[in-house]
Amino acid sequence: MGRYNTAMAKQHLLWIDGVGGFLLGMEFPLALGNAQAQPLPDVPLQACLGRRHASIDVGAEGFVLVRGEGQVSVSGKPLGQSLLLADRARIQLDEYCDLEFRQSVPGSGAGRLEILRGARLLYPIRTALLFTEGFTFAPAPRDGDGVIPGLRQSVTLFRTRQGLELRRKSPTGGVTKHPLEPGKPAFLPDLCVTWEVVG
């Protein structure tokens, strides 16, 4: 991922009016660990976990869960060294922290990590968006990586050399680009998005 802006090493949040917030996971491997640890893990969880309890990496076939310092199970089975994640895989960190991996398109470069129970993120957020280049929000599950009810048209959060931008097909067949600036809301006809950089 070295071809991107080095500022991406910080924590990145995305706020969508009327929907909520998301932690953006764009640098891999992505460490899952205790929010009190230093340095801060990529997915900081307020739970009794190791500093780098487990991690998620990108392989040739999709996202891979890699065991770290703590006990990890996937859908009730102890994790060996690593495992390719499938949609609806339930990840248990120690005994009480449950996460769920979601991926609308198997093998794609985008997915979601949702907290089910036993932990909170360091921020008032329950979902992390995982993507290598882009994450598409759509009005229906079959059309994108995540759903925003009432959205008129799909929109993709895209990673560029300069940072992040929103991309949407235009009525003329081209692509309309809306570069995002940290801390500054971006307004589309049916969407308001704010990108926040923490740390």
C-alpha positions in Angstrom: 0.0 0.0 0.0 3.0 2.3 -0.2 1.7 4.1 -3.3 -0.8 6.0 -1.1 -0.4 9.0 1.1 1.6 8.2 4.3 -1.0 10.1 6.3 -3.2 7.0 5.9 -1.3 5.4 8.8 -3.6 7.3 11.3 -7.1 6.4 12.4 -9.8 7.4 9.9 -13.5 7.7 10.6 -16.4 8.3 8.2 -19.6 9.9 9.4 -22.7 9.8 7.2 -25.7 12.0 8.3 -28.7 9.9 9.2 -26.7 6.7 9.1 -23.9 6.8 11.7 -20.1 6.4 11.8 -17.6 3.9 10.5 -14.0 3.1 11.2 -12.0 2.8 8.0 -9.6 -0.1 7.7 -7.4 0.6 4.7 -3.9 -0.5 5.8 -3.2 -4.2 6.0 -2.5 -6.2 8.1 -5.1 -4.6 10.3 -4.5 -5.3 14.0 -7.5 -6.0 16.3 -6.6 -5.3 20.0 -7.1 -3.6 23.3 -8.0 0.1 23.0 -5.7 0.9 26.0 -2.6 -0.5 24.2 0.2 1.7 22.8 0.7 2.0 20.0 -3.1 2.0 19.3 -4.2 -1.0 17.3 -6.0 -0.4 14.0 -9.3 -1.7 15.4 -9.2 -0.5 19.0 -11.6 -2.5 21.1 -12.6 -1.7 24.6 -12.3 -5.2 26.0 -9.9 -7.4 27.9 -7.8 -8.4 24.9 -4.1 -8.5 23.9 -2.4 -5.6 22.2 -2.5 -7.4 18.9 -5.0 -10.1 19.7 -5.5 -11.0 16.0 -5.2 -9.3 12.6 -6.9 -9.2 9.3 -4.8 -9.3 6.1 -5.5 -9.4 2.4 -4.7 -12.6 0.5 -5.1 -13.6 -3.1 -8.6 -14.9 -2.5 -9.9 -12.3 0.0 -9.6 -11.2 3.6 -7.7 -13.5 6.0 -7.9 -13.7 9.8 -4.5 -14.3 11.4 -4.0 -15.4 15.0 -2.0 -13.0 17.2 -1.4 -12.9 20.9 -4.8 -14.2 22.1 -7.4 -16.9 21.9 -9.4 -16.7 18.7 -12.3 -18.8 17.3 -14.3 -18.6 14.1 -17.9 -19.7 14.0 -17.2 -21.9 17.1 -14.0 -23.5 15.9 -10.5 -22.5 17.3 -8.4 -20.6 14.8 -5.1 -22.2 13.7 -2.6 -19.9 12.2 -4.9 -18.2 9.7 -8.3 -18.6 7.9 -9.9 -17.1 4.8 -13.0 -15.2 6.0 -16.3 -16.0 4.5 -19.5 -13.9 4.7 -21.1 -14.1 8.1 -18.0 -15.6 9.8 -18.4 -15.0 13.5 -15.1 -14.1 15.1 -14.8 -14.7 18.9 -11.8 -13.0 20.7 -11.3 -14.7 24.0 -14.7 -15.7 25.6 -16.8 -12.6 25.5 -16.0 -10.4 22.4 -17.9 -11.4 19.3 -17.5 -9.8 15.9 -19.0 -10.7 12.5 -17.4 -10.4 9.1 -19.7 -9.4 6.3 -18.9 -9.4 2.5 -21.6 -8.9 -0.1 -19.3 -10.0 -3.0 -17.1 -13.0 -2.1 -13.4 -12.5 -2.9 -13.8 -8.7 -3.4 -11.5 -6.1 -1.9 -14.2 -4.8 0.4 -16.0 -6.1 3.6 -17.4 -5.1 7.0 -16.5 -6.0 10.5 -19.4 -5.5 12.9 -19.3 -5.7 16.7 -22.0 -8.1 18.1 -21.3 -8.2 21.8 -18.7 -7.9 24.5 -16.8 -4.9 23.3 -17.0 -1.3 22.0 -14.7 0.5 19.7 -12.8 3.5 21.1 -15.2 5.7 19.2 -19.1 5.6 19.2 -19.1 3.3 16.2 -19.9 -0.4 15.8 -18.7 -1.1 12.3 -15.4 -1.1 10.5 -15.3 -0.8 6.7 -12.4 -2.9 5.2 -11.2 -2.1 1.7 -8.1 -2.0 -0.4 -9.3 0.5 -3.0 -13.0 1.2 -2.8 -16.2 0.6 -0.8 -19.6 1.0 -2.5 -22.7 2.1 -0.6 -25.9 1.1 -2.4 -29.7 1.3 -1.7 -30.0 -2.5 -1.8 -27.7 -5.3 -0.5 -27.1 -6.9 -3.9 -25.8 -3.7 -5.4 -22.9 -2.8 -3.2 -20.7 -3.5 -0.1 -22.9 -1.7 2.3 -26.5 -0.4 2.4 -27.8 3.1 2.9 -31.6 3.1 2.9 -33.1 5.8 0.7 -30.0 6.4 -1.3 -31.0 7.4 -4.9 -27.9 5.9 -6.5 -24.8 3.9 -5.5 -21.7 5.8 -4.4 -18.2 4.5 -3.9 -15.8 5.7 -1.3 -12.5 5.5 -3.2 -8.9 5.6 -2.0 -6.6 7.9 -4.1 -3.0 8.9 -3.8 -4.1 12.2 -2.2 -6.6 10.7 0.3 -10.3 9.8 -0.2 -13.0 10.8 -2.6 -16.6 9.8 -3.4 -17.3 8.6 -7.0 -20.7 8.2 -8.6 -21.8 7.6 -12.2 -23.1 10.7 -13.9 -26.3 10.8 -16.1 -24.0 11.2 -19.2 -22.2 7.9 -18.5 -19.1 9.4 -17.0 -18.0 9.5 -13.3 -18.5 12.4 -10.9 -15.7 12.7 -8.3 -16.1 14.5 -5.0 -12.7 14.8 -3.1 -13.0 14.6 0.6 -11.1 17.0 3.0 -10.7 15.9 6.7 -13.2 17.6 8.9 -15.1 19.2 6.1 -18.6 17.8 5.2 -19.1 16.8 1.5 -22.7 17.3 0.3 -24.3 15.2 -2.4 -28.0 15.6 -3.3 -28.9 12.6 -1.2 -25.9 12.3 1.1 -23.7 14.2 3.5 -20.4 12.6 4.4 -17.6 13.8 6.7 -14.1 12.2 6.8 -12.3 12.6 10.2 -8.7 11.8 10.9 -7.8 10.9 14.5 -4.4 11.0 16.1 
